[in-house]
């Protein structure tokens, strides 16, 4: 499980979107990014569908997830 509290592009506000991690300043759950990418959407499409999210936020989240997974892999 990723520790999203270490990612500057997201926030978890009690009572907001069922306490889900969201892109900072939006009501868009981080999970929506991964669900859409898994379903074949491009980052460009995601940004069109969720205009409050910035490309920088998406890049930061993907980089954070990538780095976190790399650290978690057994050597």
C-alpha positions in Angstrom: 0.0 0.0 0.0 1.4 3.4 -0.9 1.7 6.1 1.7 0.0 8.9 -0.2 0.7 11.4 2.6 4.2 11.7 1.1 2.9 12.9 -2.3 2.6 16.6 -2.7 0.0 16.3 -5.5 -2.7 14.7 -3.4 -4.6 15.3 -0.2 -7.0 13.5 2.1 -9.6 15.8 3.8 -11.8 14.2 6.4 -15.4 14.1 5.1 -14.4 15.0 1.5 -15.1 12.3 -1.1 -15.5 9.7 1.6 -12.1 10.4 3.0 -10.4 9.2 -0.3 -7.1 10.5 -1.5 -7.9 13.2 -4.1 -5.8 15.4 -6.4 -5.0 18.5 -4.3 -7.7 21.2 -4.7 -10.2 18.9 -6.4 -12.7 16.2 -5.6 -11.2 13.8 -8.1 -10.0 10.6 -6.4 -6.4 9.4 -7.2 -8.0 6.0 -7.8 -9.9 7.5 -10.8 -6.6 8.0 -12.6 -5.4 4.4 -12.1 -8.9 3.0 -13.0 -9.0 5.0 -16.2 -5.5 4.1 -17.2 -6.2 0.5 -16.5 -9.3 0.7 -18.8 -7.1 2.0 -21.6 -7.5 5.8 -21.3 -4.6 8.1 -22.1 -3.4 10.8 -19.7 -4.6 13.3 -22.2 -8.1 11.8 -22.1 -8.1 11.7 -18.3 -7.1 15.4 -18.1 -10.0 16.2 -20.6 -12.5 14.3 -18.5 -11.3 15.8 -15.2 -10.4 19.4 -16.0 -9.6 20.4 -12.4 -6.6 18.0 -12.4 -3.3 19.3 -13.9 -0.8 17.4 -16.0 1.8 18.2 -13.3 -0.3 16.5 -10.7 -0.8 13.4 -12.8 3.0 13.3 -13.5 3.8 13.7 -9.8 1.3 10.9 -8.8 2.7 8.5 -11.4 6.3 9.3 -10.5 5.5 8.8 -6.8 3.8 5.5 -7.4 6.6 4.3 -9.6 9.3 5.3 -7.0 7.3 3.7 -4.2 6.9 0.5 -6.1 10.6 0.4 -7.0 11.4 0.7 -3.3 9.0 -2.0 -2.4 10.4 -4.6 -4.9 12.5 -7.3 -3.4 16.1 -7.3 -4.3 
